[in-house]
Amino acid sequence: MIRFGTAGWRGVISDEFTFLNVRKVAHSISAYIKENHEFGVGSPEYRSFIGDSSRPPVPLVVIGYDGRFLSEEFAHEIAGVFALDGIKALIADSDLPTPAVGWSVVNRKAVGGVMITASHNPAQYNGFKWMPYWGGAATPNITDDIERRIELLGTHAVKTMSLDRQVRENWIEEVDFKPAYLKQLASLLDLKAIKKAKLKVGVDAMHGAARNYLRPFLESLGVEVYGLHEDRDVLYGGFAPEPAPEKLQELKELMQRKKLHLGLACDGDADRFGILDAGGAWISANETLALILEHLVANRGLRGKVARSVMTSHFIDAVAKSHGLDTRETPVGFKYIGELLRTGQYLIGGEESGGMSIQGHVPDKDGLLACLLMLELVAVSGQPLSKVRERLFKKVGQFHNVRLNFKLDRMREMLELQERLRVKPPLDLAGGSVWRIDESDGFKFILRDGSWLGLRPSGTEPAFRVYAEAASTQKLDALVDAGKKLLQGKF
């Protein structure tokens, strides 16, 4: 069964993720584009976006892909389906980051974009992400419609147009999307400050789509760059391409050996980021979001609201409050943050799993942009990130947080636990009374002192994620212990 999650549909290659199923998804999207009156090619919103309210244009779709096994072949298969359905495809001439596809959709005024990627998942997975004309993730009402159309196809075989005919009849065009995307990134940065700082940086592309983007762009700005894992490897070195601290040991060692100012990493499709400070110290995504917000407001003079997901640190809230800015909380999944960014009222949106974007850019995660803004912060401040963080802690208070995964024996056990938490939630945790319980996405128990414990079930396996935040490491440890007891039914 094909289902879209927080960032598209993903499956194991040759098991669920097959050419047959990919064709079905593409054909269902074609039907949605041509028939839907809200977000399709004939909708007033899209026609206003492209500046032509008189008639629906010929549908135009951007198609991109990462460096995973068969990604390019899947992308061309989709183009063949679109062509037979009367939709022209602009297809990438090489693997590229997901945010580059999002920006290309906006820049080319396409009705939408496809990205073939499984992001940070292990190598045996691939995925299909659909981005409507605003260049961000499709909202649930859109993916629900597409899923319904897929079900109606049943076992129906979807046909494709041959590549020769696509080229001959001008249904496909191969495009280098890199220059326009890098130009967009440059427009969001203080290039003079970066060039002036003469920084030395390590970059770990993790064999992913950042490999032809991050280091070359930094070098064009006069940054001295040392690159790691910039070759295409469909097995990603045997590890899932996720920029977590335990997977960035080579980058850490490189930084220490070369005495680098900063270490930057992106996941497989470059929509998530990983940051190492001078000496190789890990800077978490929660801290990165708060530091970028402080930089944008204090150093760049920008203003706007702040959006974050429910399990993301309140550190960014405190920074926003110090500048008189409002913060809005969303369910987990950047598509919800993206909806807010699309209003133009929000300066920044982010989530603790390593997703971020800002005003004036695509309303979707961009790991490259996050890396570049952290580089700009170091360039402007002239200090290591730890010093900037320490100064910010003195200004708004300390925030210590953690995320852990706990597997259960079976799905039924997970459902029983959820019901128990709903019927009999804890009223005291870690020596403090529970002030408020947020059940918008999992369970978030907020204490009167501002610390909190979050428990959120996995959508794909019998497991719970445990999130906790407090002003001290001692209180943080106590909250984590309380979370473990709740999961074990001993509370």
SULPE-V443075 format. One line per field, one symbol per residue. ss: DSSP state (H for helix, E for strand, - for the rest). phi: phi as a letter, one per 40 degrees, with the letter a starting at -180 (. if undefined). Layout:
BEGIN
ss: ???
phi: ???
END
This chain:
BEGIN
ss: ----E--EEEEEE---E-HHHHHHHHHHHHHHHHH--------HHHHHH----------EEEEEE-----HHHHHHHHHHHHHH---EEEEE-----HHHHHHHHHH----EEEEE--------EEEEEEEE----E--HHHHHHHHHHHHHH---------HHHHHH---EEEE--HHHHHHHHHH---HHHHHHH--EEEEE----HHHH-HHHHHHH---EEEEE-------HHH------HHH-HHHHHHHHHH---EEEEE------EEEE-HHH-EE-HHHHHHHHHHHHHHH-----EEEEE-----HHHHHHHH----EEEE---HHHHHHHH----EEEEEE---EEEE--------HHHHHHHHHHHHHHH---HHHHHHHHHHHH---EEEEEEEE---HHHHHHHHHHHHH----EE--EEEEEEE----EEEEE----EEEEEE-----EEEEEEEE--HHHHHHHHHHHHHHHH---
phi: .cbcccahbbaccgcccbcccccccccccdccdcbcbcbccccdccccccgbccacccdbbcbbacccdgdcccccccdccdcccgbcbcbccacacdcccdccdcccfcciabbcabfccdcccaabbbbcccgbcccdcccccccccccccfcccccbcccdcdcccgcbacbcccdcccccdcccbccccccccfcbbbbbcfgbcccbbccdcccccgccbbbbfbccbccfggbccbccdccbccccccccccfccabbabcdbgcbbbbbcdggccbccdcdccccddcccccbgcbicbbaccccdcdcccccccbgbcbbbbcchccccddccccgcbcabaacchbaabdgbccadacccccccccccccccgbccccccccccccbhcbbaabbbbcbcacccccccdcccccbccbbafgbcccabbbcagbbcbcccgcabbbbcccbacabcbbaaacbccccccccccccccccgbc
END
